[in-house]
Every structure is written in C-alpha cells, then in structure tokens.
C-alpha cells in the first residue's frame, strides 16, 4: 500500500501529539491517532479498518499482559502502603530529618537511582514514597514527575542489573558474533543523553533553579501548595480533598492523581503505622524482584553467573512475582497488628486495582498506537531506515545521525525497546558487523536517542507512569519536561558530532559536561537579572 513505510506512517503519532496538546484530552487523542493509523493501513475502508483496530488492540494488550499485571499488583502495593498511614509516618520522620526543599529533592533523585531494576517499578514506587515529603516542602507535582521520569529510563539504560540490559542484548541481529551484554557495558560511558539527563537533575536541585513552564508550576505550588492527606488518601490540586476526576473539564482526560487517590474504605479503627511499615515492604519488594530476576535467569541452577543471569532474566515475570509476594507480605505485616482488618486489606487490593485503570487504559492505547505504526502494519521504521540509506553519510557522522533517527522513532511510537529492535541491527549492518569503537559509539547513540524520544513522548509508558506516580496532570508533566529534555538532547547531539569526528568519546563527555553547566549557569544569571530589573 502507498502509505506503508512512508512518511504517512509517522502521521498518526504526530496527529495524536498535536491533538493531545491542543485539547488536553489524551485518551481521545490516542484513539484518534489509532483510528487514523488503521484507516491509512486499510486504505480508508471502514469495515476492515474497524476489524483491524480491534485486532491491533488485542495484539498490543496480549503482548503486554505481563506489564499490565505488574501495574495492577504495584497499584495494590501503592494503595495499601498509602492507606496504612505508613507514608504519613515516613513523611513526618523525613520532615524532621530532611528539613529543606533541596535535601528532599536530593533524596528523591537518590531513591530514583537506587531503584534501577525496572522503570515501571521505579516510577510508581518513588512517587509513593516521596510525594508526601515533596508536598510538605511545596515542591510541584510536575517537578516530582520530572525527577521520577529522569531517574527511571535514563538510569535503567545505564544499569547492567536491570530489565533494560536484557532488552538491549536481545536486539542484536540473528547470527551476530557480538556479545550483547559486553556491548551494553561498553556503551555506558558513551550514552550521553542518559548521563547528562541524570547530571542535569542534580545540577537543577543544587543550583535551586528552574526555567520554562516548570518555573511557573513551582511558583504556583509555593503560593497554593498541594498537601496530601495521607491518613484518608484524599488529594486534589488544591489540597482540599475533593475528587479531581469530578473537576470541570476533566472528563476524558487523564489526571494521574487518580492513580493513587480515592475515596477511602480503609480509614478508621486502625493501629498506628510506623516508618518501618513503609520501609519493610519496599525493601522486601526490591529484594524479591532482584531475587527472581536471578532465578529466572538461571543463576540458582549453577550453570550461569550472576551477571549472565541478569542479562537473560525474565524481568517482567520477576517483577510480577516480587510484587505479588510484597502484597502478601503486607497482609502479615499489617493485619495482625490491626493496622488493617482482613476485610479492609481485601478492599485495599480491590481499590488499588481500580486506581490503576486510568493508567492501564492509557498504556493500552499508547501500545496500540505504537503497534499500528510498527513493522507489522505501517512500518514507520522502514521510513527511518530509508532516510538512513538514502543519504551517503560518512561513518564518523553515524553516531549523530542514528541519535536523531532514534529520537524521532521513539518519540513517534512511544517505545524505547521497539526502537532498539529496529535501529540496532541496522547500525550494526552499516559497520558490516565489525566490533569497532565507532560502532559501539553509534550503538550508544541509538540507546541514548531511544531513551530521549521515549522520555519526551506523551505516549510513552514511562512518561505516563511518571505522571501517575507523582499524581500530576499528564500533559502538564509532558510540557514541563520537554524543554529540559530538549536541552540535554541538543547538547548530546553536539557531543556525538565531536566524538564521532575525533573518535574520542571521553572528549565528548567532558565537552558536554562543561556545556551543560555553562548553559544552566547562563540561564540562571539571565533569570536573576530579569528579576532585578522587575524590582
């Protein structure tokens, strides 16, 4: 068909993004983009388009059923902890220990880095643990979402012991003699976007500086703080306890506060939860997930080492099992001490499931849109591949070129892993399978560009779950984060040009670090001058 493998394959996600930003109705925008995609694929035949749309949704949900199960189990985990009052106790303790806004932000970023095993796990857990503290220090939910998002995928893509290392290793072309896990390790110091994104989070916190739309939300939160009532689990944008889903203009849009707030069935007659009632479940969850990653990778059979086990594990299954056991662990931690009755615990599981439905719907539609634009249908990857083949690009420019290609493809489809699968075999074939330093740098550029596109895309699963974890409006998160990510992407692009030409990745790393500090310092100086001029 004339639309397959052409620029038209990029039109559905482009329309979705523009419509979402214009209307603020994310679900409606995703459905529109999906319907446009199936119409293009079916040559605008209405009957076959509807049948294809159902088929695409079925395929997308079926292939991600493990992720949805994990989201449900983690939603239950989040709700049980929140409703127990443990988050409130932790918040009270943390306010005594972390007395400043800066220290609470550093603690949030640090926790995000520590939870590196899986980005889904990271997004919801960090938000649950740190949101009460950041609320008390009048930090905007948008900034919390940015920190969560930036310490999720960018950290996972640098962590050898994570589900992402296995994803990258499995993206190598069949028959390749390259050791996928070893290649992943060698890309880490060259993954400029991931490294600079994490560095920028700490720079912004230490410099106490924000710019763009983020600055507006930070000022608004200082004037109108959003304080969450942890004991009853009610929250809204003004801290009044109203249900945000009933606010005017919210119908059909995704306000991620629904992922963690609700009318409480589990509020009265409970024992007092302590700080360890939050810490023990989180520690148990992390330990269980790591244990079952090693288990599913074959470590306990004695046939493979720990590193190889993590490289070949079933991360989704491990996280599902670990989260299920953590939910069960809380039954024995809370019920005997009368923090919950057994009936309240069961009600909590049900409510936790319900609270994840908005995020699950959004994820399902985003996956479906990515599927219709994927290899089996409109094949947007072939369009990007055609551009790569059409231009006679020198090998020294390959890191820069593939970085841009990965950003475009990941942004349009909302998936990093899908971008790996398409572009890594392609760039390896450009170098004829030779394991050279430039090939490793280009692979790092693909990984960094994929994370960048995923990071900035409103239809990315990690972007959606970061909004859910922070309980902020999804599009507010997208619009505040995009300028931060775009700055890091521009600097990374320049560094790949420099590193490719000089064949020196360390030089690119040094230049990018200096440039990022200089740009942020310049922006802050300009901001201070403008504030003085107003006075």
Buried (B, 14 or more C-beta within 10 A) or exposed (E): EEBBBBEBBBBBBBBBBEBBBEBBBBBBBBBBBBBBBBBBBBEEEEEBBBEBBEBBBEBBBEEBEBBBBBBBBBBBBBBBBBBBBBBBBBBBBBBEEBEEBBBBBBBBBBBBBEBBBBBBBBBBBBBBBBBBBBBBBBBBBBBBBBBBBBBBBBBBBBBBBBBBBBBBBBBBEEEBEBBBBEBBBBBBBBBBBBBBBBBBBBBBBEBEBBBBBBBBBBEBBEEEBBBBBBBBBBBBBEBEBEBBBEBEEBEEBBBBBBBBBBEBBBBEEBBEBBBEBBBBBBEBBBEBBBBBBBBBBBBEEEEBEEBBBBBBBBBBBBBBBBBBBBBEBBBEBBBEBEBBBEEBBBBBBEBBBEBBBBBBBBBBBBBBBBBBBBBEBBBBBBBBBEBBEEEEBEBBBBBBBBBBBBBBBBBBBBBBBBBBBBBBBBBBEBBEBEBEEBBBBBBBBBBBBBBBBBBBBBBBBBBBBBBBBBBBBBBBBBBBBBEBBBBBBEBBBBBBBBBBBEEBBEBBBEBBBEBBBEBBEEBBEEBEEEEEEEE
